[in-house]
């Protein structure tokens, strides 16, 4: 029974289903590029690639990417860092049936932002956001904790995910908001306006 539950979370289509704080609601529901939003709240933004390789998708991801069961996929995991502090753990999967013409940039991203690429391509169609609170036992929370190298944050973590389509390919991005997200300053533009 436990093996079947691995990778499962209760994903909902409305943000009220995860009962976020007002500030966290803003992060979860904003439809602009997360990369762009984070860049506006830090002096130095960095994408730190953790891994990009073939792996097994999670149980609750298979349906989303139209796979009949848990299967091997291409996985990419990164930390989004603002001024040296990790604020988001991002996990992306692409089914192995995707071709280079579906996602021509995916294999060569390195430490470049996936979000910038997705938002900059008019052929990419973005789906509806889903939301969850992931428990400490969820594999993505465990991976985020391992990437940070300590046990120093409490779960559950707020998360969102979105399915993207391009040509015949699908790509699923899941973003976990780490506790340090709450410490980010207000957008630089607002700070400048306030100083006039």
C-alpha positions as CSV (number, residue, x, y, z in Angstrom):
1,X,0.0,0.0,0.0
2,X,2.8,2.4,0.9
3,X,4.6,1.8,-2.4
4,X,1.4,2.7,-4.3
5,X,1.1,6.0,-2.4
6,X,4.7,7.1,-3.2
7,X,4.6,10.3,-5.2
8,X,0.9,11.0,-4.5
9,X,-0.4,14.3,-3.4
10,X,-3.8,15.9,-3.3
11,X,-3.7,18.3,-6.2
12,X,-6.5,20.8,-6.6
13,X,-7.6,23.2,-9.3
14,X,-8.4,26.2,-7.0
15,X,-5.9,27.8,-4.7
16,X,-8.4,27.9,-1.8
17,X,-8.1,24.1,-1.6
18,X,-4.6,24.6,-0.1
19,X,-5.5,27.4,2.3
20,X,-2.5,29.6,1.6
21,X,-1.5,32.9,3.4
22,X,-2.2,36.0,1.4
23,X,1.5,36.4,0.5
24,X,1.8,32.7,-0.6
25,X,-1.4,33.0,-2.6
26,X,0.3,35.7,-4.6
27,X,3.2,33.4,-5.4
28,X,1.0,30.4,-6.2
29,X,-1.5,32.1,-8.5
30,X,0.7,34.7,-10.4
31,X,0.7,33.8,-14.1
32,X,3.8,35.8,-15.0
33,X,7.1,34.0,-15.4
34,X,8.3,32.9,-11.9
35,X,11.9,33.6,-13.1
36,X,11.0,37.2,-14.0
37,X,9.2,37.7,-10.7
38,X,12.2,36.4,-8.7
39,X,14.6,38.5,-10.7
40,X,12.6,41.5,-9.7
41,X,13.0,40.7,-6.0
42,X,16.8,40.0,-5.9
43,X,20.0,41.6,-6.9
44,X,21.4,38.3,-8.1
45,X,19.2,35.5,-9.5
46,X,20.6,32.1,-10.4
47,X,19.3,28.8,-11.7
48,X,21.4,26.0,-10.0
49,X,20.9,22.7,-11.9
50,X,20.9,19.7,-9.7
51,X,20.2,16.9,-12.2
52,X,18.9,16.3,-15.7
53,X,18.6,12.7,-16.7
54,X,16.3,9.8,-17.3
55,X,14.2,8.8,-14.3
56,X,10.9,7.4,-13.2
57,X,8.0,9.8,-13.0
58,X,6.0,10.1,-9.8
59,X,2.6,8.3,-9.5
60,X,0.6,11.5,-9.6
61,X,2.5,12.8,-12.7
62,X,1.7,9.9,-15.1
63,X,-1.9,11.0,-15.8
64,X,-0.9,14.6,-16.2
65,X,1.6,13.8,-19.0
66,X,-0.8,11.3,-20.6
67,X,1.1,8.1,-19.6
68,X,-0.9,5.0,-18.8
69,X,1.3,4.2,-15.8
70,X,4.5,5.3,-14.0
71,X,7.1,5.3,-16.7
72,X,10.6,6.6,-17.5
73,X,10.8,10.2,-18.5
74,X,13.4,12.9,-18.9
75,X,13.7,14.7,-15.5
76,X,15.2,18.1,-14.7
77,X,15.6,19.5,-11.2
78,X,16.9,22.9,-10.2
79,X,17.0,25.3,-7.3
80,X,16.1,28.9,-8.1
81,X,18.2,31.1,-5.9
82,X,17.9,34.8,-5.0
83,X,21.0,36.4,-3.6
84,X,22.5,33.0,-2.8
85,X,19.4,31.7,-1.0
86,X,17.3,28.8,-2.5
87,X,13.7,29.9,-2.7
88,X,12.1,27.4,-5.1
89,X,12.8,23.8,-6.0
90,X,11.6,23.1,-9.5
91,X,11.0,19.6,-11.0
92,X,10.2,19.1,-14.7
93,X,9.4,16.0,-16.6
94,X,9.1,15.3,-20.3
95,X,7.9,11.9,-21.7
96,X,10.4,9.9,-23.7
97,X,8.1,10.0,-26.7
98,X,8.8,13.8,-27.0
99,X,11.0,14.6,-30.0
100,X,13.7,17.3,-30.4
101,X,11.3,19.3,-32.5
102,X,8.7,19.3,-29.7
103,X,11.1,20.7,-27.1
104,X,14.3,21.6,-29.0
105,X,15.9,23.5,-26.1
106,X,15.2,21.1,-23.2
107,X,18.4,19.0,-23.4
108,X,20.7,21.9,-23.6
109,X,19.4,24.3,-20.9
110,X,22.2,23.8,-18.5
111,X,21.8,26.5,-15.9
112,X,19.5,28.7,-18.0
113,X,15.9,29.3,-16.9
114,X,13.3,26.9,-18.4
115,X,10.6,29.5,-17.6
116,X,12.2,32.2,-19.7
117,X,12.3,29.8,-22.6
118,X,8.7,28.6,-22.2
119,X,7.3,32.2,-21.8
120,X,9.3,33.4,-24.8
121,X,8.1,30.8,-27.3
122,X,4.7,31.7,-28.9
123,X,4.2,28.0,-29.8
124,X,4.1,27.0,-26.2
125,X,0.5,26.6,-24.8
126,X,0.2,26.8,-21.0
127,X,-2.4,24.8,-19.1
128,X,-4.2,25.6,-15.9
129,X,-2.3,25.7,-12.6
130,X,-2.9,23.0,-9.9
131,X,-2.0,23.4,-6.3
132,X,-0.9,21.2,-3.4
133,X,0.6,21.1,0.0
134,X,3.3,18.4,-0.1
135,X,4.1,16.5,3.0
136,X,7.5,15.8,4.4
137,X,7.3,12.2,2.9
138,X,6.6,13.4,-0.6
139,X,9.5,12.5,-2.9
140,X,9.9,16.1,-4.1
141,X,10.1,17.5,-0.6
142,X,12.7,14.8,0.2
143,X,14.7,15.8,-2.9
144,X,14.5,19.5,-2.0
145,X,15.7,18.8,1.5
146,X,18.6,16.7,0.2
147,X,19.5,19.4,-2.3
148,X,19.7,21.9,0.6
149,X,21.9,19.5,2.6
150,X,20.0,19.8,5.8
151,X,16.7,19.0,7.5
152,X,16.2,22.6,8.3
153,X,12.7,23.3,6.9
154,X,9.3,22.2,8.0
155,X,6.8,20.6,5.7
156,X,4.3,20.7,4.2
157,X,5.5,22.9,1.4
158,X,3.2,24.8,-0.9
159,X,3.6,23.7,-4.5
160,X,2.0,24.4,-7.9
161,X,2.3,22.6,-11.2
162,X,1.4,23.3,-14.8
163,X,1.3,21.3,-18.0
164,X,2.8,22.9,-21.1
165,X,2.2,21.8,-24.7
166,X,4.3,22.5,-27.8
167,X,3.7,20.7,-31.1
168,X,3.0,17.1,-30.1
169,X,4.9,17.3,-26.8
170,X,3.9,17.8,-23.2
171,X,6.1,19.0,-20.4
172,X,5.1,19.2,-16.7
173,X,6.7,21.7,-14.3
174,X,6.2,21.4,-10.6
175,X,7.5,24.3,-8.3
176,X,7.9,23.9,-4.5
177,X,8.1,27.1,-2.6
178,X,10.8,26.9,0.0
179,X,10.5,28.8,3.3
180,X,13.1,31.4,2.3
181,X,10.6,32.7,-0.3
182,X,8.8,34.6,2.6
183,X,12.0,36.6,3.3
184,X,12.3,38.1,-0.2
185,X,12.0,41.9,-0.3
186,X,9.4,43.8,-2.2
187,X,9.9,44.2,-6.0
188,X,12.7,46.6,-6.8
189,X,10.4,48.8,-8.9
190,X,8.2,49.5,-5.9
191,X,11.2,50.3,-3.7
192,X,12.4,52.9,-6.2
193,X,9.0,54.5,-6.5
194,X,8.8,54.7,-2.7
195,X,12.2,56.6,-2.6
196,X,11.1,59.4,-4.9
